[in-house]
Amino acid sequence: MSFMEVDILEKISQIVSNQLRAETDTVDEDADIFEDLGADSLDVVEILMAVEEYFGITIPEEDVADIRTVRELAEYIESRTEE
């Protein structure tokens, strides 16, 4: 895990905890956003909008289906910011 990925992971954890009104320490990097954290589809849309705004990217709908955990979202963001 690179230094950049750690920063991305921390920021995504903050965004997820803010959107779900959860304690930051409950947002584990391996947490399933839907099952473990209890996000519904509206929560996920709001999380993705916040992530897109913060990182200045767009996440296509077809890519969203492959993202289940906080770590997967961080890895996706890292791959998009390296392009």
C-alpha atoms as an extended CHARMM CRD file, in Angstrom:
* protein
*
        83  EXT
         1         1  MET       CA              0.0000000000        0.0000000000        0.0000000000  PROA      1               0.0000000000
         2         2  SER       CA              1.5210000000        3.2800000000       -1.0770000000  PROA      2               0.0000000000
         3         3  PHE       CA              1.6370000000        6.4700000000        0.9530000000  PROA      3               0.0000000000
         4         4  MET       CA             -0.8180000000        8.0670000000       -1.4640000000  PROA      4               0.0000000000
         5         5  GLU       CA             -3.2540000000        5.1750000000       -1.0450000000  PROA      5               0.0000000000
         6         6  VAL       CA             -3.1580000000        5.5700000000        2.7460000000  PROA      6               0.0000000000
         7         7  ASP       CA             -4.1330000000        9.2510000000        2.3990000000  PROA      7               0.0000000000
         8         8  ILE       CA             -6.8900000000        8.3590000000       -0.0690000000  PROA      8               0.0000000000
         9         9  LEU       CA             -8.1280000000        5.6180000000        2.2460000000  PROA      9               0.0000000000
        10        10  GLU       CA             -8.2270000000        8.0090000000        5.2050000000  PROA      10              0.0000000000
        11        11  LYS       CA            -10.1500000000       10.6310000000        3.2300000000  PROA      11              0.0000000000
        12        12  ILE       CA            -12.6410000000        8.0970000000        1.9000000000  PROA      12              0.0000000000
        13        13  SER       CA            -13.1640000000        6.7540000000        5.4210000000  PROA      13              0.0000000000
        14        14  GLN       CA            -13.9040000000       10.3180000000        6.5530000000  PROA      14              0.0000000000
        15        15  ILE       CA            -16.3420000000       10.8830000000        3.6860000000  PROA      15              0.0000000000
        16        16  VAL       CA            -18.1320000000        7.5860000000        4.3380000000  PROA      16              0.0000000000
        17        17  SER       CA            -18.3750000000        8.2180000000        8.0800000000  PROA      17              0.0000000000
        18        18  ASN       CA            -19.6770000000       11.7540000000        7.4720000000  PROA      18              0.0000000000
        19        19  GLN       CA            -22.3120000000       10.5930000000        4.9780000000  PROA      19              0.0000000000
        20        20  LEU       CA            -23.4510000000        7.7130000000        7.1800000000  PROA      20              0.0000000000
        21        21  ARG       CA            -23.0920000000        9.6880000000       10.4090000000  PROA      21              0.0000000000
        22        22  ALA       CA            -20.9020000000        6.9070000000       11.7880000000  PROA      22              0.0000000000
        23        23  GLU       CA            -17.8590000000        7.0240000000       13.9990000000  PROA      23              0.0000000000
        24        24  THR       CA            -14.6960000000        7.1250000000       11.8830000000  PROA      24              0.0000000000
        25        25  ASP       CA            -13.2150000000        4.1500000000       13.7140000000  PROA      25              0.0000000000
        26        26  THR       CA            -16.1890000000        1.9850000000       12.6710000000  PROA      26              0.0000000000
        27        27  VAL       CA            -15.4160000000        2.5880000000        8.9890000000  PROA      27              0.0000000000
        28        28  ASP       CA            -12.8670000000       -0.1680000000        8.4560000000  PROA      28              0.0000000000
        29        29  GLU       CA            -11.1260000000       -0.3490000000        5.0740000000  PROA      29              0.0000000000
        30        30  ASP       CA            -12.5110000000       -3.8470000000        4.5160000000  PROA      30              0.0000000000
        31        31  ALA       CA            -16.0350000000       -2.8570000000        5.5120000000  PROA      31              0.0000000000
        32        32  ASP       CA            -18.6890000000       -3.5780000000        2.9090000000  PROA      32              0.0000000000
        33        33  ILE       CA            -20.3510000000       -0.2170000000        2.3640000000  PROA      33              0.0000000000
        34        34  PHE       CA            -23.7900000000       -1.8160000000        1.9800000000  PROA      34              0.0000000000
        35        35  GLU       CA            -23.7770000000       -4.7550000000        4.3750000000  PROA      35              0.0000000000
        36        36  ASP       CA            -21.3440000000       -3.7900000000        7.1440000000  PROA      36              0.0000000000
        37        37  LEU       CA            -22.0560000000       -0.0670000000        7.1950000000  PROA      37              0.0000000000
        38        38  GLY       CA            -25.7510000000       -0.2320000000        6.3160000000  PROA      38              0.0000000000
        39        39  ALA       CA            -25.6680000000        2.2240000000        3.4150000000  PROA      39              0.0000000000
        40        40  ASP       CA            -28.6660000000        2.2990000000        1.1140000000  PROA      40              0.0000000000
        41        41  SER       CA            -28.5680000000        3.3350000000       -2.5440000000  PROA      41              0.0000000000
        42        42  LEU       CA            -29.0980000000        7.0250000000       -1.7240000000  PROA      42              0.0000000000
        43        43  ASP       CA            -26.2490000000        6.9280000000        0.7950000000  PROA      43              0.0000000000
        44        44  VAL       CA            -23.9770000000        5.3960000000       -1.8410000000  PROA      44              0.0000000000
        45        45  VAL       CA            -24.8990000000        8.0840000000       -4.3850000000  PROA      45              0.0000000000
        46        46  GLU       CA            -24.1070000000       10.7820000000       -1.8160000000  PROA      46              0.0000000000
        47        47  ILE       CA            -20.8060000000        9.1060000000       -0.8950000000  PROA      47              0.0000000000
        48        48  LEU       CA            -19.8040000000        8.8390000000       -4.5500000000  PROA      48              0.0000000000
        49        49  MET       CA            -20.7680000000       12.4640000000       -5.2360000000  PROA      49              0.0000000000
        50        50  ALA       CA            -18.6490000000       13.6150000000       -2.2930000000  PROA      50              0.0000000000
        51        51  VAL       CA            -15.7210000000       11.4490000000       -3.4370000000  PROA      51              0.0000000000
        52        52  GLU       CA            -16.0110000000       12.7190000000       -7.0140000000  PROA      52              0.0000000000
        53        53  GLU       CA            -16.0970000000       16.3230000000       -5.8250000000  PROA      53              0.0000000000
        54        54  TYR       CA            -13.1590000000       15.9420000000       -3.4550000000  PROA      54              0.0000000000
        55        55  PHE       CA            -10.9050000000       14.0850000000       -5.8920000000  PROA      55              0.0000000000
        56        56  GLY       CA            -12.0810000000       15.9200000000       -9.0360000000  PROA      56              0.0000000000
        57        57  ILE       CA            -13.0450000000       12.7850000000      -10.9320000000  PROA      57              0.0000000000
        58        58  THR       CA            -16.1590000000       11.1550000000      -12.3430000000  PROA      58              0.0000000000
        59        59  ILE       CA            -17.0000000000        7.5630000000      -11.4990000000  PROA      59              0.0000000000
        60        60  PRO       CA            -18.9680000000        5.9780000000      -14.3620000000  PROA      60              0.0000000000
        61        61  GLU       CA            -22.0600000000        4.0100000000      -13.3300000000  PROA      61              0.0000000000
        62        62  GLU       CA            -20.6630000000        0.8080000000      -14.8190000000  PROA      62              0.0000000000
        63        63  ASP       CA            -17.6810000000        1.0110000000      -12.4220000000  PROA      63              0.0000000000
        64        64  VAL       CA            -19.8310000000        1.5080000000       -9.3250000000  PROA      64              0.0000000000
        65        65  ALA       CA            -21.1040000000       -2.0920000000       -9.3590000000  PROA      65              0.0000000000
        66        66  ASP       CA            -17.5410000000       -3.3580000000       -8.8230000000  PROA      66              0.0000000000
        67        67  ILE       CA            -16.9790000000       -1.2460000000       -5.6970000000  PROA      67              0.0000000000
        68        68  ARG       CA            -18.1840000000       -2.8380000000       -2.4710000000  PROA      68              0.0000000000
        69        69  THR       CA            -15.6480000000       -1.9520000000        0.2160000000  PROA      69              0.0000000000
        70        70  VAL       CA            -13.9480000000        1.1940000000        1.4080000000  PROA      70              0.0000000000
        71        71  ARG       CA            -10.6150000000       -0.2850000000        0.2450000000  PROA      71              0.0000000000
        72        72  GLU       CA            -11.9690000000       -1.0160000000       -3.2580000000  PROA      72              0.0000000000
        73        73  LEU       CA            -13.1510000000        2.5730000000       -3.5190000000  PROA      73              0.0000000000
        74        74  ALA       CA             -9.7300000000        3.8360000000       -2.3930000000  PROA      74              0.0000000000
        75        75  GLU       CA             -7.9470000000        1.6000000000       -4.8990000000  PROA      75              0.0000000000
        76        76  TYR       CA            -10.2890000000        2.7730000000       -7.6540000000  PROA      76              0.0000000000
        77        77  ILE       CA             -9.6340000000        6.4330000000       -6.7970000000  PROA      77              0.0000000000
        78        78  GLU       CA             -5.8770000000        5.8470000000       -6.6870000000  PROA      78              0.0000000000
        79        79  SER       CA             -5.9460000000        4.2100000000      -10.1210000000  PROA      79              0.0000000000
        80        80  ARG       CA             -7.9780000000        7.1100000000      -11.5510000000  PROA      80              0.0000000000
        81        81  THR       CA             -5.7530000000        9.8080000000      -10.0620000000  PROA      81              0.0000000000
        82        82  GLU       CA             -2.6230000000        8.1470000000      -11.4880000000  PROA      82              0.0000000000
        83        83  GLU       CA             -3.9270000000        8.4050000000      -15.0770000000  PROA      83              0.0000000000
